[in-house]
Amino acid sequence: MKTTKNDIQQWFQALQDDICSGLEKLDGKAQFEEDLWQREGGGGGRTRIIQNGVLLEKGGVNFSAVYGETPAAVQQAMNLPPSNFFASGVSIVIHPISPMVPIIHMNVRYFEIDDNLWWFGGGIDLTPHYVMPELAQAFHRGLKSVCNEYQLNAYSRFKEWADDYFYIKHRQETRGIGGIFFDNLNETSEKTAKNNIWEFVQAVGNAFVPLYQEQCEATRNLPYGDKEKNWQALRRGRYVEFNLVLDRGTKFGLDTNGRTESILMSLPATAAWQYKYTPQADSAEAFTQQYLRKGIDWLGITP
């Protein structure tokens, strides 16, 4: 059976519901607030924000399905004639209270032009304020398991893509420990049917809550103090730099007059920058810094 854009939109809406429910249970106190919006030109979305919880300081789970005339920036980038587009997806960023609990991001999306040109994109990546190799390994093992159900080489391809994409080139460091990232997946690039790619994207979406729950349960009760909170603020600053300076989705959204509040929901409530900060030698912060680089074999590393 052919997968249609309506099928995809409805599934993404249900995914947003499932993830919000899972995160509320994980936090135990806070609940999502919903903001419905309409896009001038066609479509709209549901922005859901969670704040001031027991575990989660600020987070967003956004769903959108928009359509209309293809933006000029997209036409120019893809050398397209005037056309119509449809785009739908779910995007998530979660900032925890504790510096021992990692930031997590996920995005799954679908784009279609004139009913004949289409592709999927997305991925999941983790940004620990303090890298714990055993938890980084568990995270990557979970992602490899999802990828193996799709194609045996998918994890290595998409892991390398994430390393390259989530790289803060002006700092010469990665945003976190990476994960998987993919874009422009279609029948030509993947040499498989649309339904198979769609099933993979669904599996990535369904993996989000279990993967983050595993990280949170292992770290949420770890002690911390002012030193750790200060480091968290600096790492959040790096997160802000990536999202505002380098992230293609943020740039595209702002350049095409997207909904600003939804686009910038990925930013933390607070962040900090310190001039010429260098972690103290042999500190936990320096230990983390050494892992903020491309090409680490998280599956083969000895925790």
N, C-alpha and C positions, 0 to 999 in steps of 0.2 A: 504494500500500500504506500502510495506517495505521501511524503511528509509535506504538509502545507504550512504557509506562514501563520495561518490561524491556529493550527496544532501547536506550533512553536510558541506563539504568544500565550496561549492558554496554559501551556506547561510552565512557562516562565512565571506566570502569575501564581500558579500553585507552588512553585519552588520558593518564591518570596514568602508565601504564607508558612511553608514548612520550616524555612530557616529562621524566620522571626519567632515562631513558636519554640524552636530548639534553643535559640539564644536566650529567650525569656526564662526558660527552665534552667538553663545553665547559670544565669545570673541569680535567679531566685527572688528578685525584688522588683527591678525595673521592668517597665513595659513599653512597647513601641508606641509612638505617636505617629499618626498617618496624616500626610499632607497630599491631597489629590490635586493634580494640575493638568491643564490642557495646553497643548502646543499650538500656537498660531500657525496655521498652514496644514495641521492634521495630526491627530493622535494626542497622546498625553502619557501620564504615568502616576505612580504611587511612590512618594518618598516617605520612608519610615525611619524615624530616628529614635534611638534609645540613649538615655542619659542618666547619670547620677545613680548608678546601680551599686550593688555590693561588689561585683566583679568588673563591670563594664562602665567606664567613665563616659565614653561617647562612641556611638557607632551608627552606621546607616546601612539599610538594606533597600536598595532602590530597584524598582521595576519601571520599564518604559516600553512603549510601542508607538512609534511615530512614523509618519509617512507624508508624502507630498512631492513637490518638485525637488529633484536632487540638488543639494547645495552647490553653488558655483565652485567652492573650494574642492569638493569631491570630483566634480566633472573635470576640473583642470588637472587634479592629481592623477586621475585615471584616464585622461584623454577621452572623455565620453561626450557624446552629443547631449542636448537637452533630454531629460528623462525623468522618470518618477522612481522613488525609492520607498522601501519599507525597512525599518530597523527595530529590533526588539532585544531586550536583554535584562539581566539582573546584575547589579554591581554592589559590592559589600566592602566596607572597611570598618574594622573594630579596633578601638583604642582602649585597653584595659586600665584600671586604676593602678594595679601593682606593677612596678618595673620588672618584676620577675616573670610576669605573664607576657607573651609576645603579642605584637600587633599582627593582624591577619587581613589579607585582601583576597577577594575573589571576583572574577567577572566572567560571565558567559553571555554570548551575544550572537545575533544573526543579522545579516544585512542582505538585502535583495534589491536589484534594480530591474525594473520592467519585466518582472516575472521570469527572466531567463538568465540573469547573472546573479549569483548568490555565493555567500561564504559564511563560515562560522569562525568565531574567535573566542579567546578566553584564557583562563588559567587560575591558579592559586599560588600565592607566595606568602612566606612567613618572615616577619621581621622581629626577632627577639631583641630586647634591649640587652640581655645577657645570653650569649650563645651557650647552650648546654648540648654538647655533641650527641649524647644519647637521645635527646629529644629531637634534634635535627635529623638524626638518622631515622627515627620512627616516622617523622613527617614525610621524608622522602621515600621510605618503604611503602607507606600508604599510597602515595602518588604513583609509584611504580606499579603497584598492584592494579590501580585503576587503568593505567596506560596499557598494561599487558593484556587486558581484556579486549583492547582495541587493536593494537599492532605491537609486535615484539620490540620494535625499535623506537616506539613512540616516546617512551620516557627519556631516552638519551637525547633524542631530537629536541623535545620540548624543554628538557632541563637546561640544555645549552642555550636555547632561545631565551629562557628566563634569566640565565646568568648575564647574557648580553643586554637584554632589555632593561633589567632592574639594576643598572650600573650607573652610578653617579660619577660621570667622567671628570667633572671639575674637582672632585674629591679623590678620584682614583680608588673608589671603594664601592662595593655592592650595597644595596639598600638593606639587605638582610641575608638570609641563607637561601634565597631563591625558592624554587619550586618548579612549576611548569608554566609555560606561556606558549600560546599558539595563535596564529592569525591567518586569514585568507585560506582556510581549509575548504576545499571543494573537491568534486569528483576528479578533476584533472590533477590537482596537487597531491591528493591522497591515494589516487588509483583505487578508489572504492566507492560504493554507492552512498548517496546522500543519507539514507536511513542509518547506515553504519556510523557515519560521522556524527549524526544527530544523537545516536545512542551513546557515543563517547562523551559528547557535551553534557548529556543528561547525567551520566555517571560522575563526571567532574562536579556538577552541581550538587548531587546527592552526597558526595564525599565531604562537603564542607563542614557540616556540623560534627560528624564523628572525629574528623581530624583535629578540629579546634578543641573539642571536648577533651580529647586525650592530652593536649598541651596544657589546657587550663587545670585539669585535675592534678597534673603533676607539679604545677607551679603556684597555684593560687594561695596556698597556705605557707609559702616560704617567707621567712622574715626579711625585712628591708628597713632602711632608715633614710636619713637626708642625703647621704652620699649616693645611694641608688636612685632616689628620686631626681637628683640633679643630673645624673647620667641619663636617666630616662628622658628628661627634658631636652638634652643635647641630641639624643638619638631621634627624638621626634622632630627636632629641627632639620636633621638630614632627610627625614621623611617628607617634610614640607618642601624642602629644596627640590627633591626629585619630582614630586607631584606638580609643582608650579613651573619648574624650569624644563623638565624633560618628558613628562608623561604625555604621550600622544593623545590619549583620550581626553585629558583635561584641556589641552590645546585645541583639539578639534571642537569640543563642546563650546568653549568660549569664542572661538573664531566663527562658529556658525550660529551664534546667538542662542545657544542652549540655555537651559534653566540654571542660573548661576548657583542658587542655593543647593540644588541637587548635585551639581558638578563639584562644588567645594565642600560637600559633606565629608569628604575623605580627610579633611584636615583635623588635627587634634585640637582639644579645647585650649591647651597651653603647650608652648614649646620654648626653647631657649637657644641662644647662640653665644658662644664665649670666644673671644679673640685668641687665636693660636692655641687652642686647647690641645694638650697632649696627655693621654692617660699615664698615670704613674707606672713605672716599670714593675712587672710581676703582679700587677693588680688584676682583679676580675675584669675591669674595663679593658685593660690591655689584652687580656686573654680573648675577649670578644673581638677586639679590633683585628686580631690576626686572622680571624675567620671571615672577614668582610672582603672577600676576593672571589674572582671567578674560578671555575674549574675544579672545585673541591669535590672529590668523590665521597659524598655523604653516605653512600651505601657501604663503602669499603673502609671507612674511617674507624679507628678503634677508640670507642668512647672512654 
